[in-house]
């Protein structure tokens, strides 16, 4: 696997201990479903030592803050994300960090850290990646469909497939399992039985996609509303930190965010 800046960063983040797991677009690349992704996303541990280490790595690359929350546990544990960028080999590298990925339960998150511990290159499993990719972006749903085809367990395929004909075939091959899982995914009811109509299953898939998109848009809207004052202040903050080492600019971002960016976006 050719080395790239995101793999170099991951190696540095995890020196002497697991602190960051690649997810989102770069994980799609590592699952060999894409050639490249324009930025890097990591699920990170939210303890102070891990965050300080990640900041120190970013500082060595000359990274600067982009608009977002401070890389601080007070915001991370409430689902905020932090964003940075730096130039590298003629390109602008963008890096995003969060510790509470959307749609992953606490149990799934704990399992992720156990599952990835000790791996040379930690990146999210197909199942976790599918959940993370259930965003408000239409382009993520074909990716989810291809990820579902990498799954080996029929139950996972039934829960996450985006293919009308795959779902109908899976329901025929695993009718009892499909009936059990239909409580979690009601559209399976349309794909079961010898008379399953592909058009009806397709409409159910479209409705499910729209529902997932609405749910993520509503989630993001909560953070957008909570960060309104912070966005208004950001040009001033950006002016204060321009040209400073990241350790110094982080202290300024942290101080300013305390005044107008709530830790809990929906108190």
C-alpha positions in Angstrom: 0.0 0.0 0.0 1.6 3.3 -1.1 2.4 5.7 1.8 0.6 9.0 1.9 0.4 11.9 4.3 -2.6 10.6 6.0 -0.9 7.3 6.8 2.2 9.2 8.0 0.0 11.3 10.3 -1.7 8.2 11.6 1.6 6.6 12.4 2.7 9.7 14.2 -0.5 10.0 16.1 -0.3 6.4 17.3 3.4 6.4 18.3 3.7 4.5 21.6 -0.1 3.9 21.8 -3.4 3.9 19.9 -4.9 7.4 19.9 -6.4 7.9 16.4 -8.4 5.6 14.0 -8.8 6.6 10.4 -12.5 6.9 9.3 -14.7 8.4 6.6 -13.1 9.0 3.1 -9.6 7.7 3.9 -11.1 4.5 5.4 -13.1 4.1 2.1 -9.7 4.3 0.3 -8.1 1.7 2.6 -11.1 -0.6 2.0 -10.1 -0.2 -1.7 -13.4 1.3 -2.8 -11.8 4.7 -3.8 -8.5 5.8 -5.2 -8.2 8.9 -3.1 -9.9 11.2 -0.6 -9.4 15.0 -0.4 -9.0 15.1 3.4 -8.4 13.0 6.5 -10.8 12.1 9.3 -9.9 10.4 12.6 -11.8 9.2 15.6 -9.6 10.1 18.5 -9.3 9.4 22.2 -10.5 12.3 24.2 -8.1 12.1 27.1 -5.8 15.1 27.6 -2.5 13.3 26.9 -3.8 12.0 23.6 -5.1 15.4 22.5 -1.8 17.0 23.4 0.2 14.4 21.5 -2.0 14.9 18.4 -1.6 18.7 18.6 2.2 18.3 18.9 2.3 16.2 15.7 0.1 18.7 13.9 2.4 21.6 15.1 5.4 19.8 13.5 3.7 20.0 10.2 2.9 23.7 10.6 -0.9 23.1 10.9 -3.3 25.9 11.6 -6.9 25.8 12.9 -9.8 25.9 10.5 -13.3 26.9 11.7 -14.5 24.3 14.3 -14.3 23.5 17.9 -11.0 23.5 19.9 -9.3 20.1 20.1 -10.2 19.8 23.7 -12.0 17.1 25.7 -14.7 19.5 26.9 -16.0 19.9 23.3 -15.0 16.5 21.9 -17.1 14.6 24.4 -20.2 16.5 23.3 -19.8 15.5 19.7 -18.0 18.6 18.3 -15.2 18.2 15.7 -11.9 20.1 15.2 -10.4 21.0 11.9 -6.9 21.9 10.8 -4.9 22.4 7.6 -1.3 22.7 6.4 0.7 22.6 3.1 2.5 19.5 2.2 4.3 18.6 -1.1 2.3 21.3 -3.0 -1.1 20.4 -1.7 -3.3 21.7 1.1 -3.8 18.9 3.7 -7.1 19.1 5.6 -7.5 17.1 8.8 -10.7 16.6 10.9 -11.0 15.0 14.4 -13.8 13.9 16.6 -14.1 11.5 19.5 -17.9 10.7 19.3 -18.6 9.6 15.7 -22.3 10.1 14.8 -24.5 7.0 14.9 -22.0 4.8 16.7 -23.2 3.7 20.2 -21.0 3.9 23.2 -20.7 0.1 23.1 -19.7 0.2 19.4 -17.1 2.9 20.2 -15.6 0.9 23.0 -15.4 -2.1 20.7 -13.7 0.0 18.0 -10.8 0.8 20.4 -10.4 -2.9 21.4 -10.7 -4.0 17.8 -8.1 -1.6 16.4 -5.6 -1.9 19.2 -2.3 -3.3 18.0 -3.0 -2.8 14.3 -0.2 -1.4 12.2 -2.7 0.9 10.5 -6.0 1.4 12.4 -9.0 2.3 10.3 -12.7 1.7 10.9 -14.4 -1.6 10.0 -16.8 -1.8 7.2 -19.8 -1.9 9.6 -18.7 1.1 11.5 -17.8 3.0 8.4 -21.3 2.4 6.9 -22.9 4.0 9.9 -20.5 7.0 9.8 -21.3 7.5 6.1 -25.0 7.8 6.7 -24.7 11.6 6.2 -26.9 14.2 4.5 -24.7 13.9 1.4 -26.3 12.0 -1.5 -22.9 10.8 -2.7 -22.3 8.8 0.4 -25.2 6.3 -0.3 -23.6 4.6 -3.3 -20.5 4.2 -1.2 -22.6 2.6 1.6 -24.0 0.2 -1.0 -20.5 -0.9 -2.1 -19.4 -1.2 1.5 -22.3 -3.5 2.2 -21.1 -5.8 -0.6 -17.9 -6.2 1.3 -19.8 -7.6 4.3 -19.7 -11.3 4.8 -22.5 -11.8 7.4 -26.0 -12.1 5.8 -27.5 -10.1 8.7 -25.2 -7.1 8.0 -25.9 -7.3 4.3 -29.7 -7.3 5.0 -29.3 -4.3 7.3 -27.1 -2.1 5.1 -27.4 -3.2 1.4 -28.6 -0.4 -1.0 -29.3 -2.8 -3.9 -32.9 -3.7 -4.7 -31.9 -7.0 -6.3 -29.4 -7.9 -3.6 -32.0 -7.3 -0.9 -34.6 -9.4 -2.7 -32.1 -12.3 -3.2 -30.9 -12.1 0.4 -34.5 -12.2 1.7 -35.1 -15.3 -0.4 -31.9 -17.0 0.9 -32.4 -16.0 4.5 -36.2 -15.6 5.0 -36.2 -16.1 8.8 -33.3 -13.8 9.4 -35.0 -11.2 7.2 -38.2 -11.4 9.2 -36.2 -10.9 12.4 -34.3 -7.9 11.1 -37.4 -6.3 9.6 -38.1 -4.8 13.0 -34.8 -2.8 12.6 -35.2 -2.2 8.9 -38.9 -2.2 7.9 -38.2 -2.0 4.1 -37.2 -5.7 4.3 -40.9 -6.5 4.5 -41.2 -5.3 0.9 -38.3 -7.5 -0.2 -39.6 -10.7 1.2 -41.6 -13.4 -0.5 -41.7 -14.7 -4.1 -43.7 -11.8 -5.3 -41.4 -9.0 -4.1 -41.7 -6.1 -6.5 -38.4 -4.4 -7.3 -40.1 -1.1 -7.9 -41.7 -1.1 -4.5 -38.4 -2.1 -2.9 -36.7 0.7 -4.8 -39.2 3.3 -3.5 -38.7 2.0 0.0 -34.9 2.4 -0.4 -35.4 5.9 -1.6 -37.6 6.8 1.3 -35.1 5.3 3.8 -32.3 7.3 2.2 -34.3 10.5 2.5 -35.1 9.7 6.1 -31.4 9.2 6.9 -30.5 12.4 5.2 -33.1 14.3 7.2 -31.9 12.8 10.4 -28.3 13.8 9.8 -29.3 17.3 8.6 -31.2 17.8 11.9 -28.2 16.6 13.9 -25.8 19.0 12.1 -28.3 21.9 12.4 -28.1 21.7 16.2 -24.3 22.3 16.0 -24.7 25.0 13.4 -27.1 26.9 15.6 -24.9 26.5 18.7 -21.9 27.8 16.8 -23.5 30.9 15.3 -21.7 33.3 17.6 -18.5 31.4 17.3 -18.7 31.7 13.5 -19.3 35.4 13.8 -16.2 35.7 16.0 -14.0 33.4 13.9 -12.5 36.0 11.5 -11.2 37.9 14.6 -9.8 34.7 16.1 -8.2 33.8 12.8 -6.5 37.2 12.8 -5.1 36.6 16.2 -3.6 33.2 15.5 -2.3 33.8 12.0 1.4 32.9 11.8 1.6 31.5 15.3 2.8 28.0 16.2 -0.1 25.7 16.9 0.6 25.4 20.6 0.1 29.2 20.9 -2.9 29.5 18.6 -4.6 26.6 20.4 -4.4 28.5 23.7 -6.0 31.5 22.0 -8.7 29.4 20.3 -9.5 27.7 23.6 -9.7 31.0 25.5 -12.0 32.6 22.9 -14.2 29.6 22.5 -14.9 29.5 26.2 -16.8 32.8 25.7 -19.2 31.8 23.0 -19.0 28.2 21.9 -21.1 26.0 24.2 -19.7 22.6 25.1 -23.2 21.1 25.0 -24.8 22.2 21.7 -28.3 21.3 22.9 -28.5 21.9 26.6 
